């Protein structure tokens, strides 16, 4: 990818090296609400979910310096994230403006190990996730090493696709899709709820592709980049990786669809560059 000249996003929050505090002081109202919603959706006892959201292992107080601010020069990885997020802002800003809407930019939090979000605690073990409660993407950069080493999907565009997929969930929130899915979910059984999750994930893949299409038109992609993205989409399908939540509540713990489905929908976005081609719900949303 040719990303070095790209505008850097100002919405990246660097919390690397910050250790999250013990959860024993109680969880926030947003997280509590999410737990109640989740329990309604999943039929799980909210108390069980509460316990899952409880103390984080290896909990320690936040460092005396408060929220981390990077002291040294910006490192390559965080520069890359800022560049990719910045380009998604420009692309989606343009797409929204074309239909007379303002694009409300998401935040992105870099963290190491575990992190506190409005959706509860997230950990590197579950991979990147988007929290609708605070409209932020949460990313532990070690996931990019995992992509290379564990999933056999190296390359900067593979990493960019992951960021763009999470931004895709933000787009779903802005377009009201997330709300409509949540309402529909309340009326269907567990199997259908799972299918809704898959459609949601595949649409985020397609939206990532839409961004990729526009990046290509700006000549940001190099030979082999699209293949890198498709390899990553295939590698992190549900049939290749079963993510475990291990007591953490994160939207990304839901099912994502098969490798073939993920590749298909990413391709559809990449080829068309048109979010109207990303209707994975095919008329079932009202
Ligand atoms: Zn997702």
Boltz pocket constraint, residues with backbone or C-beta under 6 A from the ligand:
constraints:
  - pocket:
      binder: B
      contacts: [[A, 165], [A, 166], [A, 169], [A, 201], [A, 204], [A, 252]]
      max_distance: 6.0
